[in-house]
Amino acid sequence: MKPQSKLNPRSCCRASLALALAIWSLQPAAADTIKVFAAGSLTAALKEIIATAKLPDTEVVPTFGPAGKLREWIESGEPADLFLSADLASPERLGTEGKLLMPPVPFARNQMCVAADKSRQLTQANLLDEMLSDTIKLATSTPGADPGGDYALLVFKKAEAIHPGAGKVLTDKALHLLGGPGAMVPSPNHTPLATIFLEKHADILLYYCSGAPALTKEVPEVVSLPVPAALEPGPVYGMALLTANPGAMRLGLFILSKQGQDILVKYGLRPVLPDASP
């Protein structure tokens, strides 16, 4: 799977937003139930977005999970009005299958981070050598099922350009502990990210930077830092409208608004347009 897209976020966002506004204006106001499929990395942010948007006479029913798996559910016939994916490739695939009302819209960005116990003294300068070490267990999400795993593969590909042979070593050694059929079962009362370190399933975790604050709060012994710019794949999140549900359109427009974008930033994501906010 290719988590990146050649779509220009600015032009795509404006064109799709204009189309959404045109369709929305034709819809009568009515009570709605909105079924939203959303990437797990959006859980906290989307809950606040739903509460803040205060859509009248509307019940929002979110389902969170690995975006690749959510896409498969939609393909198998599971009903959904709005799909908020951690990549553009998954909604674009649904578009090629004729399941979308309009082309997908980029709505947020993320970064990739590495986490490890503070005692390892991990830095941006030494993290590639540390990940390549034979004594290090490296954890990622599951490629295909979870875009986080696909972005990890892009990090490995970029590492190959810096250190010939690194791409294969990292790909072969990566433990797919999150977001797939063989995912690790979290320990009681702990998140999957925290369980990785609390139960010593891995020494280094490659994951979304948006998850860093919650992880380091839950496991204070862990430090998190962004991968160097030379390794950064630049995750882009995509929004897909599957039905003409007016409430789903309103929620999508709220997410693209400044208020919605500010909430995403609050939870560690980045605005869809680089110059939209810090």
Secondary structure, DSSP 8 states (H G I E B T S, - for coil): --------HHHHHHHHHHHHHHHHHTS----EEEEEEEEGGGHHHHHHHHHHH--TTEEEEEEEE-HHHHHHHHHTT---SEEEESSSHHHHHHHHTT--SS--EEEEE--EEEEEEGGG---TTTHHHHHH-TT--EEEE-TTT-HHHHHHHHHHHHHHHHSTTHHHHHHHH-EEEESSTT-----TTS-HHHHHHHTTS-SEEEEEGGGHHHHHHH-TTEEEEE--GGG----EEEEEE-S--HHHHHHHHHHHSHHHHHHHHHTT-B-SSTTS--
